[in-house]
Amino acid sequence: MPYAQINKFLESKMALLVPGSLVIGIVLSDFAMNYAYIVPWIFALITFAGSLNLNLKDFWKAMARPIPVLVCIVFLHLLMPTIAYGLGSWIFQGDSYTITGYILAFLIPTGIASFIWVSMYQGNIGLTLSIILIDTLLAPILIPMMLKLMVGAEVEMNVWDIMRGLFWMIVVPSIVGMILKEWRGNEIKERFGTRLSILSKVGLAVVVFINGSVVGPYLKNMNLKVIMIIGLCFLTACLGFALAWLIARFLNWDKETTIAVTYNCGMRNNSAGAVLAIAYFPPAVSLPVVTVILFQQILAALFGKWLELYYKKNEVPIRTVDRQVSGG
C-alpha cells in the first residue's frame, strides 16, 4: 500500500486510534510501563515532523500584529492555569499531586494539531504558526516558572530538569524542522513528509499507549475521585475554547483571527504534558493530563461545527477542506 494511502487511512482512524491506544495501554499497563524511557524521543520526532509546516515568512507577517499572539500566550500560561489552580485547590483540597496534574494539563503549550483545525476552517494560518513557534520557544521557561509559583511549595520538582527536557523535546526539533524548511524549501516535506506523518501518527499512538500504562492503576480502580477529575478536565477544556472565542469577539477581531485564537487557546500539546508528568512527577500527576487526550480532538470538531454555524448565521462564509486531524 502506498505511503499516501496508509497516511490517509491512519488519518481517518485517529479518532479511534488515540483512545484505543489508551485503553490497550491501561489493560497492558505492566508491559507498557517498561518502555516509558522512549517517550521523549518519540515525541521529539512528532514535534520535528509538525515543525516542517513552520514558515518564517508567515511568522514575520503575523508579528506585524502582535496583540493576538500576546493574548494567546497570556491566556495559555496565565489565565487558564490560574483558573485551574483555583478550581483544583477548591475541589481537590490537600491533594497536591492531582492539583499539580490539573494545572499542568492547562499550562502546557498549544498543540501542532491546532494548525490542522485552523486550516480546515480557514483561520489565519500565519498567526497560528507564529503562536505555535513563540509558545514552543517560551514553554521551557514559562511552564517550570508557573508550576514553581503555584505548587512549588507542595510538590518537589527539579525546575532545571523540566526546562532541559522541554528544550530537547520541543524547542530543538522545532528549530531543526524550521531551518530545514527554510533551507530546502518544500523539498524535505515533499520527499519525506508523508512518511514522517505516518511515523508521527504511529508515534502518537505509542505515546498514548505508554501513558495509559502510567494511569492504568487509577482507571482500573474507578472511583468518585477519578470521575471528578475526568469531569472537571472536560469542563475546563470546554471553558478554554469558549473563553478564547469570547475574548476574540470582545476585541472585535475578524473571522480568520478569531478562529486561529479559538483553536490555539483551546488546544494543548497533551502528549508533551504527559511526557513531562511521567518523567518528572509521581504517577498521580499524569491522570489529569492524559485524561484531556481522550476528548480534545472531539471538542475541536464540535467547536469547529459551532463556528461554522455561527458564521453561516451571521453571513460570513466558512468553507472546510476535506482533511482529518492527526494528533493531540
N, C-alpha and C positions, 0 to 999 in steps of 0.2 A: 504494500500500500504506500503511495507517495506521501512524502512528509506533509504536504499541504492538506491531504485528506485526513491524515492522522491528527493534525493540529485542529482541523475543523471538527472532527469527531470529539476530541477532548473538550473543545470549547462548548459544544452542545451538551456535554455531560458534566460540566463543572458544578452545576447546582446539586448534582448527586454525588460527584466525586469528593468534594470537600467534606460534607457531613458524613458521607460513607467512610472516608478515611479516619475521621474522628471516632466513629463507632467501633471500627475494627481495632484502632489503637487502644480504645478502652477495654475491649474484650481480650486483646493480646498484650495487655499492659506489661506483664512480666517479661515478655520477649522484646517489645518495642523500646522500653526504657534503657536497654543496653546500648542503644545507638544514639543517645541524646547528644553525644560529642560531635556528630557530623552535622547537626542542625545549623550552626553558624556558617559553615562552608556552603551548604545548600542555599541558605538564604542569601549569601553574597552573590551566588550565581544568578538567583532570581532578580536581585537588585541590578546586577550588571545588564541582564537581558532587557529589563524595563528601561534602563537609562539610555539605551540606544535610540529612544524616542526624543531625548532631550536635545534642544537646539538653541545655541547661543543667540542667534538672530531673533528668534521669538522671545527669548528671555529678555534681551535688552529692550525690545519693543514694548513688552508688558511693563518693564520697570519705569517706563515713561509715565505710568500711572501707578505709583507705588502704594496708594492707600488701600486698595483691595488686598494686596499681599500682606501688608501690616495688620489689617483687620483679621485675616485668616491666622496669622501667627499668634496674635493675642488671643483669638478665640480658641485655637488648638491647645495652647500651652499655658493659658492663664484662666480664661473664663470656665471652660469645661472641667479642668482639673479642680478648680475651686468649688464648683458645683458638686463634683464627685466627692471631694473631701468633706463638704458639709453634709451631704446625704449619707455618706458612708459612716462618718463619725456618729451620726444620729441613729441610724438603723443598726449598725454593727458595733455599737459602743463597746470598747475594750478589746475588740478582735483586730489587732494591728495588722495581721497578715492579710485578712480579707479587705480591710480598708486600703492597704497598700496596693493590692492587686486591682481593686476597683479604680483607684486613682490612675494607676499605670495604664489601664485599658483606655482611659480618655486623656492621656498625656502624650502617648506615642505619636509620631508624625503622621501626616496624611499618607495615603497609600497610592502606589503607582496605578492601581486599578481605577482610581478616580479619573485618570486620563481617558480611559476607555469609555466610561459612562458619560463624561463631558463631551467626548467626540460623538457618541450616539445621539445625544440631544442637542447638538450644535451649539455648545457653550464656547467660551473663549479659551482656545487651546493654548495660546501663548501665555496667558495668565496662569492657566493650570500648570504648565511646565515650570513656570517661574516659582510658583508656590511650592511645588514638589522639590525643586532644586534647592531653594533657600531653606525650606523646612528641613530637608535632609542634612544640609551643612550645619544648621544650628542645633539639630537634635542631640548631638553628643554633649552639648553644653546645657541646653535647656532642660532635658529630661532628668539628669542627675541633680541639677540645681533645685528643681521644683520638688523632687522626691525628698531631697535632704531637708528642704524648708518645711515640707508638710508632715513627713513621718520619720525624719532622721533621728529624732529623739527616742522613738519607739522601736524602730526596726534597724538592725545593724546592716550597713551596706558599705561597699568599697566604691566610692564615687569615681575614683580614677580607673578602676577596672571596668566599670559600666561605660565610662567615656571611651576607653580604648576599644571595648567590644563594639560599640556603636560606630566608631570611626572605621574599623575594619569591615564591619558587616554592611554598612550603608554608604558612608562617605567615599571610601576608596573605590568600590565597584562603580559608584555613580560617576565619579570623576573620570575613571578609565573609560567607561562607556561613552561619556560625552566627548572626551578627547578623540576617541576612535571615530565617532560620528563626524566631528569637525574635520579630522584629518583625511578620512577616506570617503567622506560624503555618505551616501546610502549604500556603498559597496558592501560593507560588513553586514548591514541589515539584510540586504538583498541575497547575499550568499549564505549567511548563517542564521538569519532572523527566524525562519520557520523552525529550524532545528532547536534554536535556543528557546523559542516559545514553547515547544513540546517539552523540553527539559524543565522549563520553569513551571509548567502545569504539573508535571510528574513530581518535581521537587516540592511544590506546594503541598501536594497530597502526602508526600513523605513527612514533611514538617508537621502537618496536621496530625498524621498518624502517630508520630512520636509525642506530640503534645498531648494527644489523647491518653497515652500511657501514664503521663505525669498526673493528670487529673482523674484517671480511671478510678482509683480507690474512693474518691469523693462521689463520683457519679454512680458507681455501683451501689453505694450506700446512700441512696437518695433520701433526703430528709427535708424538713421545712426550711432550714437554713440554705441549703443548696437551691431549692426552688426560689427563695427570696433573692439570692444572688443572681440567678438567671433572669428573673422578672425585672429586677432593678436595672441590670445591664441593658436589657431590651428597651425599657422605658427611657433610659438615659441616651441610648443610641438614637431613638426616635426624636428625643428632645434636641440632640445635636443637629440633625437635619433641619428640624422646624425652626430653631433659633437662628441658624445660619441664613435661612431663606428670609425670615422676618427682618433680620438686620440688613440684608441686601435690599429688600423692598423699602425699608425705612430710609436708607441712604439714597434711594431713587436710582439705583444702578440699572443699566439696560439688561435685556433678557440674557444675552450671552455672558455678561459678568455675573449676573445672579445665579445662573446655572452652574458656572465654574465655582463660585464661592460656596454654594449649597453642597456640592459634592466634595469639594476639598476639605470643608469643615466637618461634613458628616461622616466621611470615610476615614478609616485609620489603617495603618500598616500593622494589623494584628499579628502577623507572623513575626515581625520584628519584636513586638511586645512580648509574645510568647517565648521567643528565644531569650530575651532579657530576663523574664521571670524564671525560666528554667535554669539559666546559667548563674544568676546572681542572688536568687532568693529561695526560701523554702517552698516546697510544692504547693502549699495552700495559696500562695500569691498568684499562681498560674491560673486558678479556676476562673476568676472573672475575665481575665484576658482571653483565654481560649473560648470562653462562652460566647463572646461577641463574634467570633469567626462563624458561628452557626447561622447567624441571621443578618450579617452585614450586607451580603450581596442581595438578599431578599428585600431588605429595606431600600437599598439603592434602586432596585427595579420598581418598587412601589412608589417611591418618591419621583422617579422618572415619569411614571404614568400620571401621577398627580400634576407634575409640572406641565406635561403635555395637555392635560385637560384644562388647566388654569390658563395657559397662553392661548389655547384654542377659544376658550370662552371670552378672553379679552382681545381676540382678533390679532394675536401675534403668532404667525405660523411657526411651528416647530416640527421639523421632519427628522425622523430617526433613520439610521442606517442599519442594515441587517448584519449586526455583529453581536457576539456573545461575550460576556465578561469573563475574564480569566484571572482569578486570584484574589487575595484578600488584603 
